[in-house]
Amino acid sequence: MGDDELSEIRKRRMAQLQQQAGQQQEELDQQQRLKQQMQMVLMQILEPDARERLNTIKLTKPEFAGAVEQQLVALAQSGRLKQKITDAQFKDVLRQLAPVKRDYSITRK
């Protein structure tokens, strides 16, 4: 292999890496824009108490909070929400979306 071949391979590899980095940056930017849009929608449909409750849930159960956020945004975009969601209404939504817990009882003999 000559020096020309090595430099050509390096140039191609560098261009490929730059292209991948650019694509990754675009994906991150798009995810950030979507997250910001979701937050704007949530600010419009949740009252401050309900939004505070959602933020608390985000700290303890981020996956569950993400699912709740998606449900609320879907409701808002479909036009099924006519007014802001109060804290009491938000509690009802959480009860409906929360997974069913099983009760275990242990008896000793």
Secondary structure, 3 states (H helix, E strand, C coil): CCHHHHHHHHHHHHHHHHHHHHHHHHHHHHHHHHHHHHHHHHHHHECHHHHHHHHHHHHHCHHHHHHHHHHHHHHHHHCCCCCCECHHHHHHHHHHHCCCCCCCCCCCC
